[in-house]
Amino acid sequence: MRLVFKVLFILFISIKTVWAYPYQNIIEEASSRYGVEIPLIKAVIMQESRWKADAVSPVGAAGLMQLMPGTGRDMGIQPRERFNAYKNIMAGTKYLAQEARLLKKKTGGGILLAVASYNAGRGHIQDSIKAIRSIDTRAVLAYLPRITGRHAKETQNYVKQVYKFYKKYGGTNIEAATGGLDFKTNDALGKLSAGAIASGAIAVPGTAWAEEIESNFQATVGSLSDAIDKFTEATASIDAVGIFILLILGAGFLLWAAVQIKSYWDLFSISKMEFKEIMFMSFRTVGLVGILFSILTVT
């Protein structure tokens, strides 16, 4: 009997959470006023606050659609009014509609990119679109780590979750990006659907962009060659211990060069901050190994 009550309780909570009847009329009004689908509004609310009108994030976003104070003011409500369900949903929907309209006007991007903009900021999404010259959702978000670093993963997951909830709430008008919402960097360019490219649904970089990549690649190779020559000259007058340390440091430099070269061809998904952390740890380890080797050699 206790098991039955537990099942019924979980079912009740699930229904309340997923369908959120108390706000249905507000959502319908917001949808009608701003032209945003009802399932999409529900999906954003579900992902942002799990239908908690008093939710507050660590960075200060508040209410059902998690509005920042500045965003709320831009949409016509005061910070304290963000906890009012009606004003929050109206302001959040207005903001989402605005993002969609501006992105469409400036880049031609679709509604899922507006959802990404809701989370990451329009400027970051526009920078990613500009960098790869494509409005394909998967490609744009695959490149995002180069714009926002480790925070890009949050945005990628955010879009996936919103799209999942959108489908759960009965949405059918929005289609996921070509190949699904799989944001693997290797798929960002060069591996998009041939059919979509041929039909013009996805923009691809022109020859000037390709020539720029080729030029950068050749410059990197040339710099690497010069560095190797200088390294050879420098090691001519250094003892065995110094050569060992320099060889390890050289290996670290070669790793860096390899990452740079690879990034030109498949948009290698390592942010600058993550790369600096990796290189710091690598050089620290190399230094400790070098010191230990020197001590053992001397003794």
matplotlib code that plots the C-alpha trace (Angstrom):
import matplotlib.pyplot as plt

x = [0.0, 2.8, 4.4, 1.1, 1.0, 4.7, 3.9, 0.8, 2.8, 5.6, 3.0, 1.3, 4.6, 5.6, 2.4, 2.5, 6.1, 5.8, 2.5, 2.3, -1.4, -1.4, 0.4, -1.4, -3.4, -0.4, 1.6, -1.2, -1.4, 2.4, 2.4, -0.4, 1.2, 4.8, 4.4, 6.4, 5.1, 3.5, 5.6, 8.8, 7.8, 7.1, 10.3, 12.4, 10.6, 11.2, 14.9, 15.4, 13.5, 11.7, 8.5, 9.6, 8.5, 10.8, 13.9, 17.2, 20.4, 23.9, 24.5, 21.2, 18.8, 15.3, 11.8, 10.2, 12.3, 15.4, 15.7, 18.7, 17.9, 19.2, 17.2, 14.1, 14.5, 15.0, 11.8, 9.9, 9.9, 11.7, 14.0, 11.6, 8.8, 10.7, 9.1, 5.7, 4.7, 2.7, 5.3, 8.2, 6.6, 5.6, 9.1, 10.9, 8.8, 9.2, 13.0, 13.1, 11.0, 13.3, 16.4, 14.8, 13.8, 17.2, 19.2, 17.0, 17.5, 21.2, 22.3, 19.3, 19.6, 16.7, 14.8, 17.2, 20.0, 17.7, 17.4, 21.2, 21.3, 18.9, 21.5, 24.9, 24.1, 23.4, 26.9, 28.6, 26.2, 26.7, 30.5, 30.3, 28.1, 30.5, 33.6, 32.3, 29.9, 27.2, 23.8, 23.5, 22.7, 25.0, 27.9, 27.5, 27.3, 30.2, 32.4, 31.2, 33.9, 36.3, 34.1, 33.0, 35.4, 34.2, 30.8, 29.9, 29.2, 26.4, 24.9, 25.1, 23.4, 20.8, 19.7, 19.5, 17.3, 15.1, 14.5, 13.8, 11.2, 9.8, 9.1, 7.6, 5.2, 3.9, 6.0, 6.4, 7.3, 11.0, 13.4, 16.8, 19.9, 21.1, 22.3, 20.7, 21.9, 25.3, 27.8, 31.0, 33.6, 34.6, 31.1, 31.1, 32.4, 33.1, 30.8, 27.4, 24.7, 25.5, 21.9, 21.4, 24.4, 23.3, 19.8, 21.2, 19.8, 23.3, 25.8, 29.4, 32.6, 33.8, 37.2, 38.6, 38.0, 39.7, 42.7, 43.0, 43.1, 45.8, 47.9, 47.6, 48.6, 51.6, 52.7, 52.4, 54.5, 57.1, 57.4, 57.7, 60.6, 62.4, 62.0, 63.5, 66.5, 67.1, 66.7, 69.4, 71.8, 71.1, 71.8, 75.2, 76.9, 74.7, 75.5, 73.5, 71.2, 70.3, 69.7, 67.4, 65.3, 65.2, 64.1, 61.1, 60.3, 60.6, 58.1, 55.7, 56.2, 55.5, 52.3, 51.2, 52.1, 50.1, 47.1, 47.3, 47.7, 44.8, 42.6, 42.7, 41.3, 38.6, 38.1, 39.8, 37.6, 40.0, 39.4, 42.3, 41.7, 41.7, 44.8, 46.7, 45.8, 46.9, 50.2, 50.8, 50.4, 52.6, 55.5, 55.2, 55.5, 58.4, 60.2, 59.9, 61.1, 64.1, 65.0, 64.8, 66.9, 69.5, 69.8, 70.1, 72.7, 74.9, 74.7]
y = [0.0, 2.4, 1.7, 2.6, 6.0, 6.6, 6.0, 8.2, 11.0, 10.8, 10.8, 13.9, 15.8, 14.8, 16.0, 19.3, 19.8, 18.9, 20.5, 23.4, 24.1, 27.1, 29.2, 27.9, 31.1, 33.4, 31.3, 31.4, 35.2, 35.6, 33.3, 35.3, 38.6, 37.9, 35.1, 32.4, 28.9, 27.7, 24.5, 26.6, 28.9, 25.9, 24.3, 27.4, 27.7, 24.0, 24.2, 27.6, 27.1, 23.8, 25.9, 27.5, 31.1, 32.0, 30.4, 32.4, 31.4, 31.9, 34.8, 36.6, 35.4, 35.1, 33.8, 31.3, 32.3, 33.3, 37.0, 39.0, 42.4, 44.3, 42.1, 42.6, 46.4, 46.2, 44.3, 46.8, 45.2, 46.0, 43.5, 42.7, 42.1, 39.1, 36.9, 37.8, 34.9, 37.0, 39.7, 37.2, 35.1, 38.1, 39.7, 36.4, 35.6, 39.1, 38.8, 35.4, 36.8, 39.8, 37.6, 35.5, 38.6, 40.3, 37.1, 36.4, 40.0, 40.1, 36.5, 34.6, 32.2, 30.1, 29.9, 27.3, 29.9, 32.4, 29.8, 29.6, 33.4, 33.4, 31.4, 32.6, 36.1, 37.3, 38.7, 35.3, 33.5, 36.2, 35.9, 32.1, 32.6, 35.2, 33.0, 29.9, 31.7, 29.2, 29.4, 25.7, 25.3, 22.3, 24.0, 27.3, 25.7, 23.3, 26.4, 28.2, 26.8, 29.1, 32.1, 31.4, 28.7, 26.1, 27.9, 26.7, 23.2, 24.7, 26.4, 23.2, 21.2, 24.0, 23.9, 20.1, 20.2, 22.9, 21.1, 17.9, 19.6, 21.4, 18.0, 16.7, 19.6, 18.8, 21.1, 20.1, 23.2, 23.4, 20.9, 20.2, 21.0, 18.9, 15.6, 16.2, 18.3, 16.6, 19.3, 17.4, 19.8, 17.5, 17.8, 21.6, 22.1, 19.8, 17.0, 18.7, 17.0, 17.3, 17.5, 20.5, 22.3, 21.6, 22.9, 26.1, 25.4, 25.6, 28.3, 27.2, 29.2, 30.6, 30.3, 33.4, 31.8, 28.6, 30.6, 32.3, 28.9, 27.7, 30.9, 30.5, 26.8, 27.6, 30.3, 27.9, 25.3, 27.9, 29.2, 25.6, 25.0, 28.1, 27.2, 23.7, 25.3, 27.7, 24.8, 22.8, 25.7, 26.4, 22.8, 22.6, 24.1, 22.6, 19.6, 16.4, 17.5, 20.7, 18.9, 16.5, 19.3, 21.2, 18.1, 17.7, 21.4, 21.0, 18.2, 20.5, 23.1, 20.5, 19.5, 23.1, 23.5, 20.3, 21.6, 24.9, 23.2, 20.8, 23.6, 25.2, 22.1, 20.7, 23.5, 21.5, 22.0, 23.3, 26.8, 29.2, 29.0, 25.2, 25.1, 27.4, 25.2, 22.1, 23.7, 25.1, 21.6, 20.1, 22.5, 22.2, 18.4, 18.8, 21.1, 18.7, 15.8, 17.9, 18.9, 15.3, 14.1, 16.7, 15.7, 12.0, 12.8, 15.0, 12.5]
z = [0.0, 0.8, -2.6, -4.3, -2.4, -3.4, -7.0, -6.9, -5.2, -7.8, -10.6, -9.1, -8.8, -12.4, -13.8, -11.9, -13.0, -16.6, -17.5, -15.0, -15.2, -12.9, -15.5, -18.6, -19.2, -18.7, -21.2, -23.7, -23.4, -23.8, -26.8, -28.5, -27.7, -28.8, -31.3, -29.4, -29.4, -26.2, -26.0, -26.4, -23.5, -21.3, -22.3, -21.4, -18.1, -17.3, -18.1, -16.4, -13.1, -13.0, -12.6, -9.4, -9.3, -6.5, -8.0, -7.8, -9.6, -8.1, -10.6, -9.7, -12.3, -10.8, -11.4, -13.7, -16.8, -14.8, -15.7, -14.8, -13.2, -16.3, -18.7, -16.6, -16.7, -20.5, -20.7, -18.5, -15.1, -11.9, -10.2, -7.4, -10.0, -11.5, -8.8, -10.1, -12.4, -14.8, -15.3, -15.4, -18.1, -20.2, -19.9, -20.5, -23.6, -24.9, -24.5, -26.3, -29.1, -29.4, -29.5, -32.3, -34.3, -34.0, -34.8, -37.8, -39.0, -38.5, -39.4, -40.6, -37.6, -36.5, -33.2, -31.6, -31.9, -30.2, -27.4, -27.3, -27.2, -24.3, -22.3, -23.7, -24.9, -28.5, -29.0, -28.4, -30.8, -33.4, -33.0, -33.6, -36.7, -38.1, -37.4, -39.3, -41.7, -41.0, -39.3, -38.7, -35.0, -34.6, -36.3, -34.4, -31.0, -31.9, -32.4, -29.3, -27.0, -28.9, -28.0, -24.4, -23.3, -20.8, -20.5, -24.0, -22.7, -20.5, -23.5, -25.7, -23.0, -22.4, -26.1, -26.0, -22.9, -24.1, -27.4, -25.5, -23.3, -26.4, -28.0, -24.7, -24.5, -28.0, -30.1, -33.8, -35.7, -34.7, -36.2, -34.7, -36.6, -39.5, -38.1, -34.7, -31.8, -31.6, -31.0, -31.7, -33.0, -35.9, -37.3, -37.2, -40.7, -43.6, -42.4, -42.6, -44.6, -48.3, -49.1, -46.8, -48.3, -51.8, -51.1, -49.6, -46.2, -44.7, -45.6, -45.9, -45.9, -49.2, -50.8, -49.1, -45.7, -46.9, -48.2, -44.8, -43.1, -45.5, -44.9, -41.1, -41.4, -43.5, -41.1, -38.1, -40.0, -40.9, -37.3, -36.0, -38.5, -37.4, -33.7, -34.4, -36.1, -33.2, -30.7, -32.5, -32.4, -28.7, -27.7, -29.2, -26.1, -23.3, -21.2, -21.1, -18.2, -20.0, -23.2, -21.5, -20.0, -23.2, -25.1, -22.7, -23.0, -26.8, -26.7, -24.9, -27.6, -30.3, -28.5, -28.6, -32.3, -33.0, -31.2, -33.1, -36.5, -35.8, -34.7, -38.2, -39.8, -37.5, -34.9, -32.1, -29.0, -26.4, -25.0, -24.4, -20.6, -20.7, -22.9, -20.5, -17.6, -19.4, -20.4, -16.9, -15.4, -18.2, -17.6, -13.9, -14.2, -16.7, -14.3, -11.4, -13.5, -14.7, -11.2, -10.0, -13.0, -12.2, -8.6, -9.5, -12.1, -9.8, -6.9]

ax = plt.figure().add_subplot(projection="3d")
ax.plot(x, y, z, "-o")
ax.set_aspect("equal")
plt.show()
